[in-house]
Amino acid sequence: QGVTEGYNGTIFAYGQTGSGKSFTMQGVVDPSIQKGIIPRAFEHIFESVQCAENAKFLVRASYLEIYNEDIRDLLGADTKQKLE
């Protein structure tokens, strides 16, 4: 809820390979009960923005993977490209 009040928000998933981090974050579209944290958070944020009166919002999102000290932007054009 703090995100809609102007605070930065972070969702951080950490764990062993194969432990379910991607599924927890992304989930699946169908059935909708298996949506992940990211789509649920976006729904909540955009519903709050839509209901707000006399306010402007700027929504920015990044989706990064850090693996073996390499950082990748999973929303970028080339998700294999390492960031500096």
C-alpha positions in Angstrom: 0.0 0.0 0.0 2.9 2.3 0.7 3.8 2.3 -3.0 0.6 4.1 -3.9 1.5 6.7 -1.2 4.8 7.5 -3.0 7.3 5.1 -1.4 9.5 2.9 -3.5 8.7 -0.8 -3.3 10.8 -3.9 -4.0 9.9 -7.5 -4.3 13.0 -9.7 -3.8 13.1 -13.5 -4.4 16.1 -15.4 -3.2 16.8 -19.1 -3.1 18.4 -22.2 -4.7 18.0 -22.9 -8.4 14.8 -24.9 -8.9 13.2 -23.8 -5.7 10.2 -22.0 -7.3 11.2 -18.3 -7.4 10.2 -17.7 -11.0 6.8 -19.4 -10.4 6.2 -17.5 -7.2 7.0 -14.2 -9.0 5.3 -14.8 -12.4 2.9 -17.7 -11.9 0.7 -18.7 -14.7 -2.2 -16.9 -16.5 -4.6 -19.8 -16.4 -6.0 -20.7 -13.9 -5.9 -17.2 -12.5 -5.6 -18.5 -8.9 -2.0 -19.3 -9.8 -1.0 -15.8 -10.8 2.3 -14.8 -9.3 3.2 -11.9 -7.0 4.2 -9.6 -9.9 0.8 -9.7 -11.8 -1.1 -9.4 -8.5 1.0 -6.4 -7.4 0.5 -4.7 -10.8 -3.3 -5.3 -10.5 -3.4 -3.8 -7.1 -1.3 -0.8 -8.0 -3.2 0.0 -11.2 -6.6 -0.4 -9.4 -5.4 2.0 -6.8 -4.2 4.5 -9.4 -7.5 4.3 -11.3 -9.5 5.0 -8.1 -7.4 7.9 -6.9 -8.7 11.4 -7.2 -6.7 14.6 -7.7 -3.4 12.7 -8.0 -0.9 11.9 -10.7 1.2 8.8 -10.7 4.4 7.7 -12.4 4.8 4.0 -12.4 8.2 2.6 -13.2 9.2 -1.0 -13.0 12.4 -3.1 -13.4 12.7 -6.8 -13.4 16.3 -7.9 -12.8 18.0 -11.2 -12.5 21.3 -11.5 -10.5 23.0 -14.8 -11.0 26.6 -15.7 -10.5 27.3 -11.9 -10.0 25.9 -11.2 -13.5 22.9 -8.8 -13.7 20.4 -9.0 -16.5 17.4 -6.8 -17.3 14.5 -9.2 -17.9 12.3 -6.5 -19.4 15.0 -5.3 -21.9 15.2 -6.1 -25.6 18.0 -8.6 -25.1 17.5 -10.5 -21.8 20.8 -12.3 -22.3 22.7 -9.0 -22.3 24.6 -8.5 -19.0 24.4 -5.1 -17.4 27.5 -3.2 -16.0 
